[in-house]
Amino acid sequence: MLDSKEFVELSLELNLFFSRIMKEHMIFAEISLPIKESHLILEADNMKISFEGLLKEATELANGNITEEAIESKEFVTPYTLDAEMKLESLFGACINKDITKKQLNLKPIKEAGHHHIEDQVYDLNNRIINLLMDLIKFKEDLLSNVLDCKLATFMYPEMLDHILQEAKFYMELLLDLQERKTSKKDIIEKQLFWNHVMEDHALFIRGYLDLSEKELIKKANEFAELFDKLIKETKEADKKDVKKVTEKNLKATEDLKKFKEDGTKGLLKCEIKAILTPLLADHVLREANRYIRLLKEFLKKDKY
């Protein structure tokens, strides 16, 4: 059973990370849909705005109420997030609340123990996010179904639509556990399998969005996809005594992939890489690697696996 401090910290850190991820999913959806699907573009934009409102609340509550490790991990924002948002606005015309990013760049960690004074506010915020996630999951399921049935065109791969759907469901599961003051029902291996699949998908998406002339980057992205495919198999087969070893291997691979993603984000912002990959999507997947790295390091600090 989580105490007040753990509940507040875990909830706010989860929401700062995943609410931004969810609202960016809607940005990527709206800029990938054809003009004739204006009703879907509007629906995606409205969900983006709703998540921005909740993310703004989470940011205000989080200032002084989350761990220094979470802030320093750069899983909420990176040094490139604001520039990437500005670039996407300039190129596509999608509106982004950049004030949230500016505030998150200045987040302060917890100073004193005890969060009982905001516990009810955090519980209420979690509930409202859960309600919005229900609508978001339905929207993503419909998009994927219509694309697979050839009733809808989009510039997002069907696999990417499934990827963003699974992330929303994962976020929902974690929030529901927190509302019951429980840690996640998923064990260490299950969590690593989820994130390894995410990292593999990222490598494949990057490969697919690079210009065909970027042969070295395509080769590197493919190598990462193959590496994480191998690590998924190894993680599945790991027994209790192998957990630490496989966790260390996952950490090393994710740190290497993070470097690749970070170089890509910087290269795209400087217009040095030819791709249909936006800098914001590159920064988006970089933040996901940053979060996974922090979780893996936390796993390795534990005495029992």
C-alpha positions in Angstrom: 0.0 0.0 0.0 1.4 3.4 -1.1 1.6 6.1 1.5 0.6 9.7 0.7 4.1 10.8 -0.3 4.6 7.8 -2.7 1.1 8.2 -4.2 1.6 11.9 -5.0 5.2 11.5 -6.3 4.4 8.5 -8.5 1.2 10.0 -9.8 2.6 13.3 -10.7 5.8 11.8 -12.3 3.6 9.4 -14.3 1.3 12.2 -15.5 4.1 14.6 -16.4 5.6 12.0 -18.6 2.6 10.2 -20.1 0.2 13.1 -20.5 2.7 14.9 -22.7 3.2 11.6 -24.6 -0.6 11.3 -25.1 -1.1 14.9 -26.3 1.8 14.5 -28.7 0.2 11.4 -30.1 -2.8 13.6 -31.0 -0.5 16.2 -32.6 1.1 13.5 -34.8 -2.3 12.1 -35.7 -3.7 15.5 -36.7 -0.8 16.4 -38.9 -0.9 12.9 -40.5 -4.5 12.9 -41.5 -5.7 14.1 -45.0 -7.7 17.3 -45.2 -10.9 15.4 -46.1 -10.9 14.0 -42.5 -11.4 17.4 -41.0 -13.7 16.0 -38.3 -11.0 13.6 -37.1 -8.4 16.3 -37.2 -10.7 18.5 -35.0 -11.3 15.6 -32.6 -7.6 14.9 -32.3 -6.9 18.6 -31.7 -9.6 18.8 -29.0 -8.1 15.8 -27.2 -4.7 17.4 -27.5 -6.1 20.6 -25.9 -7.7 18.5 -23.1 -4.4 16.8 -22.3 -2.6 20.1 -22.4 -5.0 21.4 -19.7 -4.4 18.3 -17.5 -0.7 18.5 -18.1 -0.7 22.1 -17.1 -2.4 21.1 -13.8 0.1 18.3 -13.2 3.0 20.7 -13.8 1.7 23.2 -11.3 1.1 20.4 -8.7 4.5 18.8 -9.4 6.6 21.9 -8.7 8.4 21.1 -5.4 6.6 17.7 -5.1 8.5 15.3 -7.3 12.0 13.7 -7.1 15.2 15.2 -8.3 16.0 12.0 -10.1 12.8 12.3 -12.2 13.6 15.9 -13.2 17.2 15.1 -14.0 16.3 12.1 -16.2 14.9 14.5 -18.8 11.9 12.3 -19.3 9.4 15.2 -19.1 11.3 17.7 -21.3 14.7 17.7 -22.9 16.9 20.7 -23.9 15.4 20.2 -27.4 11.7 19.9 -26.7 10.8 23.6 -26.9 12.7 24.1 -30.2 11.1 20.9 -31.6 7.6 22.3 -30.7 8.4 25.6 -32.4 9.6 23.8 -35.5 6.5 21.7 -35.8 4.3 24.7 -35.4 6.2 26.5 -38.1 6.1 23.6 -40.5 2.6 22.2 -39.9 0.6 25.0 -38.3 -0.5 22.8 -35.4 -0.8 24.9 -32.2 1.1 23.8 -29.1 1.0 25.3 -25.6 4.7 25.9 -25.2 4.2 27.7 -21.9 3.9 24.2 -20.3 7.2 23.2 -21.7 8.8 26.4 -20.4 7.4 25.7 -16.9 8.6 22.1 -16.9 12.1 23.2 -17.8 12.1 25.0 -14.5 10.6 22.3 -12.3 12.0 22.1 -8.7 12.3 18.9 -6.8 10.7 18.0 -3.4 12.1 19.9 -0.4 10.3 18.3 2.5 8.4 15.1 3.2 4.7 14.8 3.2 2.2 15.7 0.4 -1.1 15.2 2.3 -2.1 18.8 1.4 -2.4 18.0 -2.4 -3.2 14.3 -2.2 -6.9 14.9 -2.9 -6.1 17.1 -5.8 -3.8 14.5 -7.3 -6.4 11.8 -6.9 -9.0 14.0 -8.7 -6.5 14.7 -11.5 -5.8 11.0 -11.9 -9.6 10.4 -12.3 -10.0 13.0 -14.9 -7.1 11.7 -16.9 -8.5 8.2 -16.7 -11.8 9.5 -18.1 -10.0 11.2 -20.9 -7.9 8.2 -21.6 -11.1 6.1 -22.2 -12.0 8.5 -25.0 -8.5 8.6 -26.3 -8.2 4.8 -26.4 -11.5 4.5 -28.3 -10.3 7.2 -30.8 -7.1 5.3 -31.4 -8.8 2.0 -31.7 -11.2 3.5 -34.4 -8.3 5.0 -36.3 -6.4 1.7 -36.4 -9.5 -0.3 -37.3 -10.4 2.1 -40.2 -6.9 2.1 -41.5 -6.7 -1.7 -41.4 -10.1 -1.9 -43.2 -8.8 0.6 -45.9 -11.5 3.1 -44.9 -9.0 5.8 -43.8 -5.7 7.1 -45.1 -3.0 8.5 -42.8 0.7 9.0 -42.9 1.1 7.0 -39.7 2.0 3.4 -40.1 -0.7 0.9 -38.8 2.0 -0.5 -36.5 2.6 3.0 -35.1 -1.2 3.4 -34.5 -1.1 0.1 -32.6 2.0 1.3 -30.7 0.4 4.5 -29.5 -2.7 2.6 -28.6 -0.7 0.1 -26.4 1.0 3.0 -24.7 -2.4 4.6 -23.8 -3.6 1.3 -22.3 -0.3 0.9 -20.4 -0.8 4.4 -18.9 -4.4 3.6 -18.0 -3.3 0.4 -16.1 -0.7 2.2 -14.1 -3.1 5.0 -13.2 -5.8 2.6 -12.1 -3.3 0.8 -9.8 -2.2 4.1 -8.3 -5.8 5.1 -7.5 -6.0 1.9 -5.4 -2.7 3.0 -3.7 -1.0 0.0 -5.3 2.3 -0.3 -7.2 1.9 -1.8 -10.7 0.7 -5.4 -10.9 3.3 -5.9 -13.6 6.6 -7.4 -12.4 10.1 -6.2 -13.5 10.3 -8.6 -16.4 6.8 -7.6 -17.8 7.8 -3.9 -17.6 11.0 -4.5 -19.4 9.3 -6.5 -22.1 6.9 -3.6 -22.6 9.6 -1.0 -22.9 11.9 -3.3 -25.0 9.0 -3.6 -27.5 8.7 0.2 -27.4 12.4 0.7 -28.1 12.3 -1.8 -31.0 9.3 -0.1 -32.5 11.1 3.3 -32.2 14.1 2.0 -34.1 11.8 0.6 -36.8 9.8 3.9 -37.1 13.0 5.9 -37.3 14.3 3.6 -40.0 11.0 4.0 -42.0 10.9 7.8 -41.7 14.5 8.4 -42.8 15.2 9.4 -46.4 16.4 6.5 -48.5 19.7 8.4 -49.0 20.5 8.2 -45.3 22.0 4.7 -45.6 24.2 4.8 -42.5 21.4 6.0 -40.3 19.0 3.4 -41.7 21.6 0.7 -41.1 22.1 1.9 -37.5 18.4 2.0 -36.8 18.0 -1.5 -38.2 20.8 -2.7 -36.0 19.0 -1.3 -32.9 15.7 -3.0 -34.0 17.5 -6.3 -34.3 19.2 -5.8 -31.0 16.0 -5.1 -29.1 14.2 -8.0 -30.9 17.0 -10.2 -29.4 16.7 -8.6 -26.0 12.9 -9.3 -26.0 13.6 -13.0 -26.4 16.3 -13.0 -23.7 14.1 -11.0 -21.3 11.2 -13.4 -21.8 13.4 -16.4 -21.1 15.1 -14.9 -18.0 14.5 -16.7 -14.8 14.9 -15.2 -11.3 18.7 -15.5 -11.2 19.1 -13.9 -14.6 17.0 -10.8 -14.0 19.9 -8.5 -12.9 22.0 -9.6 -15.9 19.3 -9.1 -18.4 18.4 -5.7 -16.8 22.0 -4.6 -17.2 21.9 -5.6 -20.9 18.7 -3.7 -21.5 20.1 -0.7 -19.8 23.3 -0.7 -22.0 21.2 -1.1 -25.2 18.8 1.7 -24.2 21.6 4.1 -23.3 23.2 3.4 -26.7 19.8 3.9 -28.4 19.3 7.1 -26.4 22.5 8.5 -27.9 21.4 7.6 -31.4 18.0 9.3 -30.8 19.6 12.4 -29.2 22.0 12.8 -32.2 19.0 12.4 -34.5 17.0 15.0 -32.7 19.9 17.5 -32.9 20.5 16.7 -36.5 16.9 17.2 -37.5 16.7 20.5 -35.7 19.8 21.7 -37.6 18.3 20.3 -40.9 21.3 18.1 -41.3 19.3 14.8 -41.7 17.0 14.1 -44.6 13.8 12.6 -43.3 10.0 12.9 -43.0 10.6 12.4 -39.3 9.8 15.6 -37.3 12.1 16.8 -34.6 9.2 16.6 -32.1 8.7 12.9 -32.8 12.5 12.4 -32.5 12.4 14.2 -29.1 9.3 12.3 -28.1 11.0 8.9 -28.5 14.2 10.3 -26.8 12.1 11.1 -23.7 10.7 7.6 -23.7 14.3 6.2 -23.7 15.1 8.6 -20.8 12.2 7.3 -18.7 13.1 3.6 -19.4 16.7 4.3 -18.4 15.6 5.7 -15.1 13.3 2.8 -14.5 16.1 0.3 -15.3 18.5 2.0 -12.9 15.8 1.9 -10.2 15.4 -1.8 -10.8 19.1 -2.3 -10.4 19.2 -0.5 -7.1 16.8 -3.0 -5.5 18.1 -5.9 -3.4 15.6 -8.4 -4.7 14.6 -9.2 -8.3 
